Amino acid sequence: MKLMEKILSEKNLKMAIRKVKQNKGAPGVDKMTVQEVEQWFEQHREELISKIMNKQYRPMPVKRVYIPKPNGKQRPLGIPTVVDRVIQQAVAQVLNTIYEPIFSEHSYGFRPKRSAHMAMEEVINNLNEGYEWIIDLDIEKFFDTVNHDKLISILRENVNDATTLHLVRAYLRAGVLDNGLVKSTTVGTPQGDLSV
């Protein structure tokens, strides 16, 4: 079975819909709510699958919202449409099975079944073992500066499926609706309801 067939399998899509509904979240640019998504998939699933498999699917732009940061600045977030969140979740579920086994056991960020509390437990254990230094790094505006070509190149090392890579690139290029204007995205990834 090709990777995209696993992503678009009925079982994987149902799991993705369930996860998106659990996460709740605001509607995207199309104003569809998470309560409406299951019925939408019942009516449009086959057409959606056909478009994705034929590389014709075009994700909607993400809706830009800003949340205040403790330092007084604003952090931009991108809110994809609910349908796009389901597809992104379906992709993430399958890609996680590829990438989880090769991630460092000491990595905790944006990973399933891992948390900041678990990272702190490891820090405390290391301190108890005699380590004296803790380094906390945060790459400022990292998600805003991700190079699309580099990201696809890195994905290609473990994901040998042109349709999947095409879909990921389509999401990277979907654009952002900010203050009523759609802006193209040539670098960066949206932060918000995803994390592929």
Disulfide bonds with the S-S distance in Angstrom:
none
